[in-house]
Amino acid sequence: MTRKRTEFVSIRHRTRVTAGAGAWGRNQNLTAFASPVKLGPISHAVLIILLIAFLGLLYLTQLTKTSTFGYEMNEIDQARTQLAAEQSDLKIENARLQSLTRVQSSSVAASMTNPVDISYAE
């Protein structure tokens, strides 16, 4: 079984330039790549239009996501403001309920009696 070595042989020109910009070394291509697929001007225009549409949709998606986060942030801020107002109202109600005049005039305080015998520990 003999193998042909033609599969690894370069089809480049055999002349070498020893110096300057035209010099080439090992593993350097001398020929320009030519794609087997050729696209016409209409195909290029369609591809550009599709790319612009995709980028536009991507931009709109990001913009929508940002505005959604803005709405959520506004709702959270409103809830926080409402809870802070409710907290201050509850603090005022707590202070009112703990006031000395309220405690003295309550039914529990009215049913209490003064002690008869007072003794202190010495």
Residue pairs with C-beta under 8 A, 6 or more apart in sequence:
12 30
12 31
13 30
16 23
16 24
17 23
17 24
24 30
39 47
96 102
103 109
